[in-house]
Amino acid sequence: MIIEMRTYKTKPGRRFDFLDIFRAKSIPAHIEIGMKILGPFLAVEDPDTFFFMRGFPDPPSREPMKEKFYEGELWKRELKNLLMPMLEKYEVVVVEDAENLVHW
């Protein structure tokens, strides 16, 4: 499994607005494509930051699944215009499930 560990910092006071839309529309769209979502997790010490993980079955599936989401009508016609203006920044770290690797 390939996992994107995603950190989002919203503009001040916009975290819950972002998360309302994210939970209602973005997460179901990801799941429909076959991505796994874990979270969101709220930063305790920063009221404008949250985290979530987005999982893919294997490395070759990641780009086509992302493309299906970001080239889809929901993202292009609605979510991009609603969500992106609420963000100050986001960061993505891609990690691999250690269970599939050689054990020490």
C-alpha positions in Angstrom: 0.0 0.0 0.0 1.1 3.5 -0.8 0.0 6.3 1.6 0.0 10.0 1.2 0.3 11.7 4.5 -1.3 15.1 3.9 -1.0 18.2 6.1 -3.4 21.1 5.4 -3.3 24.6 6.9 -6.4 26.6 6.2 -6.7 30.3 6.3 -7.5 31.5 9.8 -10.9 30.3 11.0 -11.7 28.3 7.9 -10.8 24.7 9.1 -14.3 23.6 10.0 -15.8 25.2 6.8 -13.2 23.2 4.8 -13.8 20.0 6.7 -17.6 20.2 6.3 -17.2 20.2 2.5 -14.3 17.7 2.6 -16.4 15.2 4.6 -19.6 15.6 2.7 -18.2 15.6 -0.9 -14.5 14.9 -1.2 -14.2 11.8 1.0 -17.1 10.0 -0.7 -15.6 10.8 -4.1 -12.2 9.4 -3.1 -13.8 6.2 -1.7 -15.9 5.7 -4.9 -12.6 5.7 -6.9 -11.1 3.1 -4.5 -8.8 5.3 -2.4 -8.8 4.7 1.4 -9.1 7.8 3.6 -8.1 7.9 7.3 -8.9 11.0 9.1 -9.2 13.9 9.2 -7.2 14.5 12.4 -7.3 17.9 13.9 -4.1 19.6 15.2 -4.5 20.3 18.9 -2.0 23.2 19.0 -3.0 24.9 15.7 -6.7 25.6 15.1 -6.1 26.0 11.4 -4.3 22.7 10.7 -5.5 19.2 10.1 -4.1 15.9 8.7 -5.4 13.0 6.8 -4.0 10.0 5.0 -5.0 8.9 1.5 -4.2 5.3 0.6 -3.7 3.5 -2.7 -3.4 -0.3 -3.3 0.0 -0.1 -4.9 2.4 2.4 -6.6 1.1 1.9 -10.1 -2.5 2.7 -9.0 -1.7 6.0 -7.4 -1.4 8.3 -10.4 -4.4 7.0 -12.3 -6.6 7.2 -9.2 -5.5 10.7 -8.5 -6.1 11.7 -12.1 -9.6 10.2 -12.0 -10.4 12.5 -9.0 -8.7 15.7 -10.2 -9.9 15.4 -13.7 -13.4 14.6 -12.6 -16.3 17.0 -12.8 -16.8 17.2 -9.0 -13.2 18.5 -8.5 -13.0 20.7 -11.6 -16.4 22.3 -11.4 -17.0 22.5 -7.7 -14.5 21.4 -5.1 -11.4 23.1 -6.5 -13.2 26.5 -6.4 -14.6 25.9 -3.0 -11.7 24.3 -1.2 -8.5 25.8 -2.6 -9.3 29.4 -1.6 -9.6 28.3 2.0 -6.1 26.9 2.1 -2.9 28.7 3.0 -0.8 25.6 2.2 -0.7 21.9 2.1 2.1 19.3 2.2 2.2 15.7 1.0 4.6 13.0 2.1 4.3 9.6 0.2 5.2 6.6 2.3 5.0 2.8 1.7 3.5 0.2 4.0 6.5 -1.4 5.8 4.7 -4.8 6.0 5.5 -5.2 2.3 9.2 -4.6 2.8 12.0 -6.9 3.9 11.9 -7.4 7.7 15.0 -6.7 9.8 
